[in-house]
Amino acid sequence: MEKKNKKYMYITISIIALILIAIGISYAIWMITKEQTGENVVNSSCLNVTMEDEIDSIDLKKTQPILDEEGLNLKPFSFKIKNNCEEYADYTINLEMLSETTLESKYVKIALSEKGDRGVATKLDAYDEYKTLKGTGTKEGRQLKSGKLKPSEEKDYELRIWLDEDVTVEDDTMGKMYKSKIIVESEIGEKPYTESILNGTDPVLEEGLIPITINEENGLVTRADETKKWYSYAEQKWANAVILRDGVEDPGANEPIEENDIESYFVWIPRYRYEIFDDGNYDSLTTIENKAKQINVEFENKDEPVQSGTSVGQMLTHPAFTAFNTNGFWVGKFETGYNGANQTTDAEVNPKGEAASIEAAKKVIIKPNVYSWRNIQIAPAYVIGRNYKESLNSHMMKNTEWGAVAYLSQSQYGSREKIRINNNISYLTGYAGKHEPTIGLTGTSESCSTNPEACNEYGESEKGQDGEVNTEYFNKESVIASTTGNYSGVYDMSGGSWEYVMGAMNDGTGKNKLAAGRDNLYNTGFNGTLTIPSNGISTITDGIDLPRDERYYDIYEYGVSNATYTRGMLGDATKEMGPFESKNYATEYRNVSSWYEQEGWFVYSLDPWMLRGGETRAGIGCGVFAFTGGQGRPVEHISFRIILTI
């Protein structure tokens, strides 16, 4: 090591003396050639390339061999490419050495990356070489990057170049010259696939969201070709996308994606209006009816007039979309999991405070066959949701957003059937019960084989394997637990864990603020007023501040009864599910709705925060229309879900 250091010192002096001028001039005269190939060469505005005008855009003070770490910290040469057309644009970024270049590419290191990422140090000769065109004054070409731009999409790139740290005095570098230019080529391709019935509410794929198709026989994933049919809401096949793990590159259209390379799955819920089917005028318990039916849905572009119906038969733009004025949102395909959990209790994590919750967002994973993240208060869950993918406007699911998924599932574009329960008591995501329960919470697992008229099976399984009474996600029989009845839908919306949503009663002070919880023991972790003060404590002051942006939560009128359903909102899948009844489920009475006899308790002073979906042991009471109240405290059978609103 001592000798090598001395060699570098000698090289530094020699190189500065012999090639400083050559390399300095080369870096200072960077050239850009904007080229476009394809049939529409006349319309050269399709691909717009802009570059910074600074001549000294690469730091020239270090022309000696330097460490990769130093090279990655050099000031980059920056350029932006944008697709101005309605079709996809395939592009390549090439680096071509000018004819004056005498320094071999094997001695040059580069790092090409998107803005904000230093990239990876790579020898120039490691990139694919191609023959350059005669008469262009170049002698060697290397393809650095290829990709695809959606219509109106743009990308910022940064290029850093330096002399490889391994260059020694014995290498043929003395007095050599290096000159090069960047070539950006593009070819305009097909338009992205759209479905006419969606009326312009087709899925929005921002950076990091990779469109996929799912094999209907085994659940395996393929990277979709966005120009071909990769979803069809008319056929109850909803659009799916994944976020890949850090360091995993987009494999390109029609290539398989390994399950281990996936961090999270999401499903697109297009903006729609629906025909109001019930006025929700239920202020007490009566007797239930069988009222489950198809909900009439029409997809509605955000540029159309908002429908503001209030009565049965009128159309209402679903409020989940008007809050952010979007053409849709991406919903987590499964309950949020805890990355790295190897057993049920590993996923019971409740970060303390905002800083710890922000850090905990790195543990989010949304996949099948993972342990659902439970035993967490609402406040840290909210912070985790907001910080998971902030650039994609990630957030904890609201009650109205749950309702939007529920109604679409019951529409002509969903399964239109009761969604099968996830009855895995290990709280593994994506599971489906092998049999339909016929009774509610009983306190014990009642076999459907021996007692089909009063059964409520639940049980555990090995991770990723079928259990005695349930089926894992990659067994195609699991699709009965999906909102579409096939692999394209949303899972865990019936059973698994109850899910906290950002929907709560106000605190009763008249200031229209969310309640912070029931009391000083049972609360959300948000600062604010408690609904049932105890031990002289009426507020939380050492927690996380309540969200100020009303787009991220639903707020309900204060109440002291869990049966005043009129306080619900149209579209949130609460009051419209009436009438409601108190029914004996063997071990206790449960309030249930007229939609599949699922649980229906409204928020009130004892339980001011909304939960959805039911719990793995609750039998018939579970489902996409199930709801109840809670205090916001950590509970081992309560999880949460994440939304992306773009």
N, C-alpha and C positions, 0 to 999 in steps of 0.2 A: 504493500500500500504506500510506503514511503517513497519508493522509486517511481511509482505511477504518478504521484503528486508532482514530483520534480519534472517528469516528462510533460505534464500538462502546462506547467509554468513556462517551459521552453516553447511549446507550441503556441501558447498565447502570445508571446512576444513575436514569434515568427509570423503568425497569421495576421496579426495587427499590422505588421510592417509590409507584408507582401500582398495581402488580399483585402485589406480594409477598404481601399478605394473601389475595387471591383465589386465587392459585395455591397458596399454602401450605395454605389450607383444603381446596382441591380434592384435593391429593395426600394430605392427612391423612385424608380420609373415603372412601378407596377402598371400594367395595362389591362384593360377589360374589353373583351369582345362579347357583344350580345348577339347570340345567334339563335335562330329558331328554324326548326325543320318541320315538315308536314305540309298538308295541302293548303293551309291558310297563311302562307308566307306573306301575303299582301298585308294581312292584319297583324303587323309585328307588335302591336300593343298588347297582345295577349299576355306575354310574359314580360314584366317590367323589372329591370335590374337597376338598382341604385347603389352607389358606393360613396363612402366618405371621401371628401375632396382633399383631406390632409395628405400631403406628399409623404411625410414622415409618420405614416400610420403603423409601421412596425418599428419597434425599438431597435436601432442600429448600433447601440453602444456595446452590444455583446456579440461580436462577430467571431469570437473564439469559441471553441467547443464548450458547451455549458451543460449542466445537469438538466434532465427532463423537467424537474420541478421548477427550475429557473425558466426554462423555455415556455412552460405552461403559464407562467406569470408575466410573459412579455405582453406589451401592448398589442392587441390584435389588429389585423386588417379586416374591416367590417364591410359587409355588403348585404343587401336585402333583395329577395326575389318575390314577386307577387304575380298571381294568376288573375288577370283581369277579364277572363272569358267565362262563359257559362258551362264550359266543358272542363273535365279534368285535364291537367297538364303534367305529363311525365317530364322530368328534368334530370340532367346530370351536371355535376360540377367537376370540371377537369382542370388540371394544372399542366400547362405545356411549357417546356423549356425552349427558350429562344436559341437560334443557331449559334450565337456567340458563347453559349454556356460550355464551359470545359470541366466544371466540377461534376463528378458522377453523382447520380441521385442516391446512391447507397450511403453517402456521407451526410445527407440532409434529413432532418427530422421535421415533421409537421404535426399540427393538431388542428383539425377542422371540427367545429362544433356549433351548435345553435347558441345564440346569445345567452349569456349567463352561465354557461357550462364550459369549463376549460377544455374539455375533450380529453382524448387519449393520445399520448405521444407515440407516433408511428413513423418508421422509416419510409421515406418516399418510395423506395423501390419495392416496398411490400404491396403497393397498390397495383391493380391491373394496368398493364401497359397496352397502348393501342397505337397504330400508325397514324401520324399526323398528316394533314393534307399538304401536298406539294405547293410551293409558292406562298406559304403562310409565314415563312421565316422561323419555323419551329423544327426541332429535331427529335423530341421525345414527349409523349403524352401519357399522363396518368389519370385514371378516373378515380376521383376522391369520394364521390357521393352520388347516389341516385335516389329519386323519390317521386312522390306524386303530390300535386297541389290540388286541393278542392277549388271550386269556383270562389273567387274573391279571397282565397287564403294567401297569406304571406308568411315568409320565414326569414329571420335574421340570422346570418351566419358570421362566424369569426374564424379567421385563419392566422395561425402563428407558425413561423418558420425559424429554425435555428440550425446550427452546426452540431451534429451528433456528439454527445459527450465522450464516446469511445474513440473518436478520431485521435490518432497519435502522430508523432513526427515521421514515422515510417510510412504513413498513408500518403497517397498521391493527391495532396490538397494544396501544396504550396503554389502560390501565384495563380490559382484557378479562379475562374469567373463563373458566377451563377446568375442567370436572368430567366425570368419566367412570366407567364401571363395566365390569368384565369379565363377559362371558357365556360360559359353557362349555356347549355343547349336544352331545348325543349321541343316536345312534340305534343300537339293537342290531340286528346283522345276523345272518348265518349262522354256524354253527360252522365252525371250520377243518377242512379235508379231512383225513381219516385213512384208512388202509388196514387192514382188519381183520386180515390175515395178519401185520401188524407187531406186533400184540399190545401196543400202547402205546409202541412204540419209534419212533414217527414223528419226523421231523426237528425239531430245536429251533432256532428262529430268534431269536437274541438280537440286540441292537442292532447295526446295521451289516451284518447278513447279509440279503441281498435274495433271495427265492426266484425262480427262473427256470425257464422251459422253453426247450428248444433245438430249433430247426427241423431236422428229420431230413434235409432236402435240402441245406441250406447251412451249418448250424452257427450261424446267427444267433440272438440271444438276445431273449426277451420276458420282461418282468416278470410273474411268475405271479400269478394270483388264488388266494390261500391257501384260499379257501372252495370252490374247484373242484379237480378231479382234476389235479394237476400232477406226480405221480410214480406209478409202479406197479411195485413190486418183483416182483409176480406176473408182470408182462410184461417183466421185465428192464430197467425204466426207473427208474434210481436218482435220488433227489432231488438237485438241484443248486442252489447259491446263489452269489452273487457279493458281493464287497466293492467298492464304488464308489470312485473316486478322490476325494481331498479336494475339497470344494466342489461335488460333483455330487449333486443331490437325487434321492431315490427318485421315479421317474417315475409310480408308481401302477400298479395292476393292469392287465394286458393291453397295456401300452405297450412299444414296443421300447426296448432299451438299446443304445446305440452301443458298439462294441468299444473305442473310445478312452476311454470313460467308466469302463471296468472296470479295477480294480487286480488282483483275484485271483478265481479260480474255486475252489470247493470242492464235494466230493461227500459225501453223508451215508452213513455205514456204520452200520446199525442193530445194536443189541446182539443177539447170538444165541448159541445153544449148537449144537454140532455132534457128529456121531457119529464117535468115534475110529475111524480106518480103518487105522492101523498103529501098532504099539507103539514103533517107532523103535529097536529093539534092534540097532543096527549099530555095532560098535566097530572095524571095519576095512573095507577095500575087498574086494569080491567080484566079482559079475557083475550088471549091471543087468537089469531086467525092464521090460516096458511096463505100468506100474501106474496110469497116469493114469485117473481116473474121476470121476464126479459125487460131490461131498461133500454129505452130508445135513445140512441146516441148519434149525433151528427158531428163530424170533425169540422172544426172552425178555425180558420186562420186568424191570427191576432190583428190583422189589418181590417177584418170585417167588424161591423158594429157588434158590440157586446149585447147578448140577449139577457134581459133582466126580469124573467118571469118570476112570479111569486105564488101562483096557484096551480093546482093540478091541471095538466094538459098543456101548460105553457112551457116554452123553452127557456132554459137558464144556462148561460155560459158557466161552466164549473168554476167555482171560486179559487180552486187550487192554481188555476192558470192566470187569473186576472191579478192576483197579488203581485206577481213578477212580470206580468204582461209578456208571457213567453208562448211559443208554439208547442211547448211540451216540457217534460222533465225526465231525467233518468232516475229510476228507483233502484236501490240495492236489491238484487235478485234474491238475496237471502238475508236473514238477520245478521247484524254485524258480528263478526267473530273476532277472537283475540289471537293474533299471530304468535305462534310458538307454544300455545297451550297444548299439552299432551294428555290432559285429563280434565274432567268436568270442572273441578275446583280451580284449576290454573286460569280459567277464563273469568273468574269472579274477582274483578279488579275495580276499585273505586279510588281514582286519583284524588289527592287532597289539594285543592287550590287550582287557580287558573294556570300557573306555569307548569305544574305537573300534568294537567289535563292536555295542554298544548303538546307537551312531549309525548304523552300517551297516544296522541293521534297517529304516531308512527306505527302503532301496533294494530291498526285497523286491517282487517282482511274480510272480504265478502265472497265466500266460496261455499260449495257443498262440502259436507263431511268435515267441518271444523266446529269447534266448540263455541257456542253462542256467548258473546260478551255480556255477562249478567252481574247482578249484585252491585250496581252502579247507580248513583244518584243522577237526577236529571241534569243538574247544572254541569258537572263534568262531561256527561254524555253530549250535551249541547256544544260545549267548547270543543270536544273531540270532533264532532260533526262539522263545525265551522272551519276547523283547521286541517281536516283530512286532505282535501284538495281545494284549497281556497281559490285558486285560479279558475276552477270549474264551479264556483259558488256552491260548494258542498255544505250541507246542513242536516241537522237532525229532522227527521220526518215530522210534518205537521199533521194534525187530525184531518184537515180538509184534503191533504195530499193522500192520506190513507183512503179517504172516501173516494177520491178520483180513481185509484187503482181498483177499489171494490166495485164501483159502478161499471167501469169498463169490463171487468171480469163477468159481470152479470148482463152485459149488453150482447148484441149480435156479433160483437168482435171478440168475445171471451168464451169461457167454457159454458156459461149459463147454468151451471150446476153447483151444488154444494162442494166446496173444496175439501179434500180429504185431510184429516188431522195429521200433523207430525206428532206422533206419540212416543218419541224417543226420549226417555227420562234422563239420558246422558246429555241432553240438549245439543245434539249434533244436528247441523243444518241440512236441509234438503231431504229429510226422510219423509216417508208416507206410511200411515197405518195400513196393514194388509186388509183390514175389514172396516166397514163403516160403523162407528159406535151408534147405539140405539138408545142410550140413556146418558144422562149427565153425570156430574161428579158423584162418585159412589164411595170413595175412600179406599177402594181396593181395585185391582185389575180384574175385570169380569170377562171371562173368555167368551168370544163370539161363537166359538164352535159348540160349546156346551149350553150356552144361554143366549141365542141370537136376538131374542126380543128384549133383553136387558143386559147388553154387553158394553163394556168400556175398557178395552184392552190398552195397556201401555207397558213398555219394557225397554231395557237398555240393549246395546249391541256393541260389538267391537267397531272402532272407528273405520268407516268406509266399507263395512260389511252389513249384510242383511241380519236383522235380529229375528227372534222367534215370532214377533208380532208386527214387525215393521220392515220396510224396504229402503235401501240406501239409494241415493240420487242416481248413480250410474246404472242401476237396474231400471230398465225402461218402464217397469210397473209403477215407478215413483211419480210419473207425470200426472197421476190423478190428484196429486197435491199441488198442482200448478194452477194459476189463474186462467190458463188457456186450455188445460187438459192435454198439453204437450210440453216439450222441453223449452219452448220459447217464453213461457210465462214466469210469474213471480212465485216464489216458494215461501214457506214458513208463515203464511198469513192466516193459517189455521193451526193452532197448537204450537208446539215448540216451546217458546216462552211468550208470556204476555210481553207486549212492547210498549214502553213509554213513548208518547208522541208529544210534540210541542203544542199542546192544547190544554187549557186550564181555566178554571173559574177565576174571576177577579177577586181581590182580597177583601172586598166588602167595605172599603174605606171611601168609596165614591170617587176615587182617582183613576179608575179603570186600569189598574196595574195587576199583573199576575200575582196570585197568591204564592208565597214562598214555601208553603207546605202546611201541614196540620199544626204541628207544635215544635218545640225545640229538639225533640228526639226524632220525630218523623217528618222530615222535610226534604226539599230539593237540593239544598246547598246554595241556592240563590239568596242574595240579600233581599229582604222585603218583609212584608207583614204576614204573620201566621193566622190561620183561620180559627184555631182553637188554642188561645194562649194558655200556657201552663207554667207553674212555678214562677209566676210573675214575668215570664219572658213572652213578649208579643211580636218581636221582630228578630230576624237574622241580620247580623251586621258584619260578621267576619267571613262571609262567603264570597261567591262570585256575583258580580253585578247582573241584574236581569237584562235581557236583550232590549235595546231601545228601538230597533227597527221592527215595526209591526208586521213586516212581510214574513218574518221568520216564526211567527206563532199565531195561534187562534185563541181568542179570549171569549169567555162565556159569562153570562150574568151570574151574580152571586145567588146561592140558594142553600136551603137547609134540608132539602129532601132529594133523595136520589131517584125519585120517580117523576120529577117535573121536567119531562122531555121537551117541552116547548122551548126550553132554553137552548136547544141544539140549533145547528145551522143547516140550511138546505145544502146538500152536497157532501156533508161530512159523514154520512152513513150512521146517523144516530136517530134523530127523532122521526125520520121518514120510514124507519123500520117497524113502527108500531102497528097496532096496539101492543101493550106489554102486560105481562102477568107474572105473579110470584108463583113458582112451581116447585114442588117437593122433589128433590133429587136424591132420595134415599138417606143421605146424611145431613142435608140442610136444604133450606129453601133458596132458590135462585130467581132473580128477575130475568125473564127471557122475552125475546121479541117475536114478532110474527114472521120473521125471515129465518127459516130453518131452526127455529126454537133456540137461537143462540143468545148468550148472556147479554143483558142490556141494563146496566146501572149507570145513571148519569152522575156527573161530578156534583159534589155538594160539600158542605163545610167540613165533614170528617175526611173526605177523600177528594181534594180539589183538583187533582191532575188526571188526565185521561190516559187509559191504557187500551190497547187493541189486540184482537186476535185470539185470545185465550191461551191456556197453559196445557202442557202435554197430557195431564191427567183429567182434564175437564170434559172429555167425551163430547156429546152432542152440543154442549154449550160453546165449544170452540168454533171459530170461523171468521171469515173476512168481514162479517157484519157484527161480530162480538165486540162489546165495549164495556168498560167498567171504570170506576174511579180509584185513585191511589194517592198516597201522600207525597210521592216523589223520592222516597227513601230508597236505599239499596235493598233489594230483595233477590234471593237466589234464583227465582224463576221469572225475573223481569229483565228484558233486553231492550234494544233500540235499533233503529234502521236509518240509513243515510240516503239522502237525495242529492242529485246534481241538477241545478237549474241554470241552463245556459241561455 
